[in-house]
Structures are given as structure tokens and as C-alpha cells.
Amino acid sequence: MEFWKNFDFREFLQKDFFAQPAGKIIFAAVFFLLILIAIKIFRRVILQKFKNLAAKTKTDIDDEIVRIVENISGFFWAIFAIFLTMKTLALGAKIEKITNAIFIFFAIFEIINIAKKILEFLFEKFFGKKDETAISAIKLILKIGIWTIGALLILSNLGVNISALATSMGIGGIAIALAAQNILSDLFASFTIYFDKPFKVGDYIVIGTDRGIVKRIGLKTTRIETIIGDELVVSNKELTESRVQNFKKMKRRRWDFSLGVAYHTPPEKLKRIPEIVKKIIDDAENAQFFRAHFFEFGESNLIFKISFFVESREYEIFLDTLHEINLQIAEIFDREKIEFAFPTRTIFVHK
């Protein structure tokens, strides 16, 4: 009790602890607690009210904004509270610079996480689903950009002359860009593929003499599984500069073929050939007849041109349909005594 009688609170407030007046330290501690309470109220009460309001609107953008703010880590909020608290103390220029650098470092982590969530939301909203390859590529560029800016801010707060550093980085960047010209070409080509979408993973494509199913679209190359099962690696730049056939976009296949019958085939049977072929195609599953005509007199045969559609883009179904039609043509022509022609030449010798 004697201690409290002799205790002078005003005198205590003037005492220094760690080169700071006791009054300022107490004020900073109270300020820190108030910030934590305010953050708690914001996250538990105010943010919940915004969440309820966002759920009632038609747009999902406000829901995503609330979700992003809600997912900001408690650790970052604590760092934020400490940072604001330390601003109330006279810590000196050197310590203040270090404090600013530490806060910027943790803030960059949180900004990258927020940027990733925004990116995923935008991809899902405007492209229908998350394109993990494209998101990964843009995430990498965002990380590099944000960390570069953050590093410059940290160095600036630590007293480093960033003007000279930025100039040297600019010169170095040009040298790196020239050295990595092909890599950058493939990188930008990958963005062309992501956003223009000439093909996507799972599509069956043809590039020149190569064909196969797209398995992966990377930053520099695209992996294709060929029809014989091996993996073909093609640079993205080559893909954007080549003519690419995408069979996944095809709704149905058209097939044109020729039939050559012998010259001695009677005209009555020649007239019936288009009708016979039309009936065979009409009766086949997944097939739609287009046309059949007596096209020309060949060297050793009478040629008919026939066209039909297979109502599927699947290659296996196309082959099955073609197989069925060819067998039917062979069977009916044999029954009708219509002979297929083969290369022959008749030589007349004049005596």
C-alpha cells in the first residue's frame, strides 16, 4: 500500500523505457488493442452484413469481393495492427525504414493471394471454367511483376538509390529479352492459344503431317499424343504460325469416293447404281446421303462420284460406318452382277 501512496503516475508517464516515454508505450499498447478490436468487429460483424447484402443481389461480383476480403489472413491483420502501432512511436528513421520494408514484404504476399483469387474468378466467369494452365502462366507473370515493384519499394525504404538500379535493370532486361527471344515468342504464343482458343486440351488436331490429341498446353510447348501413342512436343510459336485442323470443332464428317464399273455394264444397271448406293447409305447407321452421279468415262472404267455425311465427329464411328457401307456395296453389286473395273487395256493389232 505504501508503494501506491508514493506512486506518482504523471512522473511514471515521463519515464523512458527502450528510449520511449512510458506514456507513449501505454498509448501504443491501447492503440494496438483498439485496432485488433476494430479488425475483429469488421471481420465478424460488418463483413457479415456485407456478405448478407451481397447474397441478395443478382451479380456475383460483390460476393467474390466479400469472399476475398474475408479470406485475408489473420496473420496479415496482426502485422497491419503492429505496423500502425509502431507509427505512433518515435523509433528513428532507420528502424522506421526496416518496419516499412517488413510490412511491404508481408503485404506483397497478401496482394499476390488476392490477385490469384481475382484471376481465378475472372477466368471462371468469362471462360466458363478455370483454365489451370493459363492461370498458372498469368500467376507467374503477376508474381514477377508484383515482387519486382515490392522489391523496389523495400530497397527504396532501406535507402537504396533505385533510380540507378532501375536503369541497370532496364539494360539487363533488354539483354535478357534479346537472349531469350525464342522463349518469349513461345510465351506470347501460349497466351494467343489461351485466349483465341484455336484448340484446347482433349482436342484432336492435325499440324502438317502430324496428328493427335492435345494433352497439355504449357508456357513454351504443347504436348500432343499421336495416333501411334508417342508424345509429340511442339513449340507454341510453331503452332500459332501453322495451319491447324481441329477435328473437335467438326460436327460431322463428309466423305467423297469413286466407284469404277466395267465398260460392258448395261445402261439399265448404270441408271440403277445411284439409287442402289443411295439406299445403302440411307439404311446405314449415322450416315446421310448427299449425292451420287455418273461422273466420267475413265481409261478402263465408268466412274461414279459419291458423297455422304457421317453424323459424328468420332473417327471410330466414321470408320465403322464406312466399313458397313463398303461391305453392302460389294454384296449388292455382286448380287446384281455389276462388275467393278480394274485397269485393263485392249490392243488391236492391224494385219
Residue, then its C-alpha position, 0 to 999 in steps of 0.5 A: m500500500e505504501f508503494w501506491k501512496n508514493f506512486d506518482f503516475r504523471e512522473f511514471l508517464q515521463k519515464d523512458f523505457f527502450a528510449q520511449p516515454a512510458g506514456k507513449i508505450i501505454f498509448a501504443a499498447v491501447f492503440f494496438l488493442l483498439i485496432l485488433i478490436a476494430i479488425k475483429i468487429f469488421r471481420r465478424v460483424i460488418l463483413q457479415k452484413f456485407k456478405n448478407l447484402a451481397a447474397k441478395t443481389k443478382t451479380d456475383i461480383d460483390d460476393e467474390i469481393v466479400r469472399i476475398v476480403e474475408n479470406i485475408s489472413g489473420f496473420f496479415w491483420a496482426i502485422f497491419a495492427i503492429f505496423l500502425t502501432m509502431k507509427t505512433l512511436a518515435l523509433g528513428a528513421k532507420i528502424e522506421k525504414i526496416t518496419n516499412a520494408i517488413f510490412i511491404f514484404f508481408a503485404i506483397f504476399e497478401i496482394i499476390n493471394i488476392a490477385k490469384k483469387i481475382l484471376e481465378f474468378l475472372f477466368e471462371k466467369f468469362f471462360g466458363k471454367k478455370d483454365e489451370t494452365a493459363i492461370s498458372a502462366i498469368k500467376l507467374i507473370l503477376k508474381i514477377g511483376i508484383w515482387t519486382i515493384g515490392a522489391l523496389l519499394i523495400l530497397s527504396n525504404l532501406g535507402v537504396n538509390i533505385s533510380a540507378l538500379a532501375t536503369s541497370m535493370g532496364i539494360g539487363g532486361i533488354a539483354i535478357a529479352l534479346a537472349a531469350q527471344n525464342i522463349l518469349s515468342d513461345l510465351f506470347a504464343s501460349f497466351t494467343i492459344y489461351f485466349d483465341k482458343p484455336f484448340k484446347v486440351g482433349d482436342y484432336i488436331v492435325i499440324g502438317t503431317d502430324r496428328g493427335i490429341v492435345k494433352r497439355i498446353g504449357l508456357k513454351t510447348t504443347r504436348i500432343e499424343t499421336i495416333i501411334g501413342d508417342e508424345l509429340v512436343v511442339s513449340n507454341k510459336e510453331l503452332t500459332e504460325s501453322r495451319v491447324q485442323n481441329f477435328k473437335k470443332m467438326k460436327r460431322r464428317r463428309w466423305d467423297f469416293s469413286l466407284g469404277v464399273a466395267y465398260h460392258t455394264p448395261p445402261e439399265k444397271l448404270k441408271r440403277i447404281p445411284e439409287i442402289v448406293k443411295k439406299i445403302i447409305d440411307d439404311a446405314e447407321n449415322a450416315q446421310f446421303f448427299r449425292a451420287h452421279f455418273f461422273e466420267f468415262g475413265e481409261s478402263n472404267l465408268i466412274f461414279k462420284i459419291s458423297f455422304f455425311v457421317e453424323s459424328r465427329e468420332y473417327e471410330i464411328f466414321l470408320d465403322t460406318l464406312h466399313e458397313i457401307n463398303l461391305q453392302i456395296a460389294e454384296i449388292f453389286d455382286r448380287e446384281k452382277i455389276e462388275f467393278a473395273f480394274p485397269t485393263r487395256t485392249i490392243f488391236v493389232h492391224k494385219 
